[in-house]
Amino acid sequence: MGPSGAGKTTLLQLITRQLVPDRGHIIIDGTDIGTLNQKELYALRRRFGMLFQHGALLTDLNVFENVAFPLREHTRLSNRLIRHVVLTKLHAVGLRGAADMMPRELSGGMARRVALARAMVMDPDILIYDEPFVGLDPISMGVIVRLVRRMNESLGITSIVVSHDVKEINEVADCSYLISNGKVAASGSPEELRKQSSKLVRQFMHGMADGPVAFHYPAPDYEEQLLGRDGK
C-alpha cells in the first residue's frame, strides 16, 4: 500500500523483471532473477499470474479467447480441456455467461473480472494484482476479495496485491507493507499497522487529509495567486 507515486507499480515491474534494478537483488524462490537469461526468465514468468492495473484485455478476442490465451500459448492442452478450464475460471468470477462477449461490450468491473480469470487460468504459484479493486461495484468487490482469500488458502498461492483500498487489503492480507518515497515506511499485519503511532501510517490507514503526505501539489500562496502580488 502507499500514496500515489510511491513506487508500488514500479516494484511489481521489478519483481517480474520488466525493469532491472540499479542496485540490490530480487530473490524469488531462492533465485536472483537479475542473473537469469531470457529462456530462464520466461520459464519463471510462467509461474506468475498477472492482473494488470487496467485489465489489458486483447480487444480483438472475445472473453473466452482472452482467458484461453495463456493456455494456447504455453500448453498443449486439447481444445476440450481448454474449454473446461476456461469455463471453470470464468464461473469463479461470475462471468461464464459472458464467454462470447467482446471486451468493448463489458463494463469496467466486468473487464477487470475477466482479466482476473485470465490471471488465474494457468494456476500460478504467484499471483500479482495491480489495483484489483478499482472500478468494481460493492458486490463484485466483495466477491473478488473472498476469491483472493479462498485461492490463497485452498491452493497455497502466494498473492502480491498493490492497492489503495485499505479496507479490502485488511481483509485479505497476512502482511502489509506501506511504501512512501520509494521505501518501506512500515510493515506488519493489518492489525499491527492500525496500531502504529507513525503519523504517515495513521494518515494513510485512516484516510486523513492532514499529515506527512500533502494533498495539495506545491503552489504559490493561494491569496497572492488569486489576487495578484499587490492584493488587487
C-alpha positions, 0 to 999 in steps of 0.5 A: 500500500502507499500514496500515489507515486510511491513506487508500488507499480514500479516494484511489481515491474521489478519483481517480474523483471520488466525493469532491472534494478540499479542496485540490490537483488530480487530473490524469488524462490531462492533465485536472483532473477537479475542473473537469469537469461531470457529462456530462464526468465520466461520459464519463471514468468510462467509461474506468475499470474498477472492482473494488470492495473487496467485489465489489458484485455486483447480487444480483438478476442472475445472473453473466452479467447482472452482467458484461453490465451495463456493456455494456447500459448504455453500448453498443449492442452486439447481444445476440450480441456481448454474449454473446461478450464476456461469455463471453470475460471470464468464461473469463479468470477461470475462471468461464464455467461459472458464467454462470447462477449467482446471486451468493448461490450463489458463494463469496467468491473466486468473487464477487470473480472475477466482479466482476473480469470485470465490471471488465474487460468494457468494456476500460478504459484504467484499471483500479482494484482495491480489495483484489483479493486478499482472500478468494481461495484460493492458486490463484485468487490466483495466477491473478488476479495473472498476469491483472493482469500479462498485461492490463497488458502485452498491452493497455497498461492502466494498473492502480491496485491498493490492497492489503495483500498485499505479496507479490502487489503485488511481483509485479505492480507497476512502482511502489509507493507506501506511504501512512501518515497520509494521505501518501506515506511512500515510493515506488519499485519493489518492489525499491527499497522492500525496500531502504529503511532507513525503519523504517515501510517495513521494518515494513510490507514485512516484516510486523513487529509492532514499529515506527512503526505500533502494533498495539495501539489506545491503552489504559490500562496493561494491569496497572492495567486488569486489576487495578484502580488499587490492584493488587487 
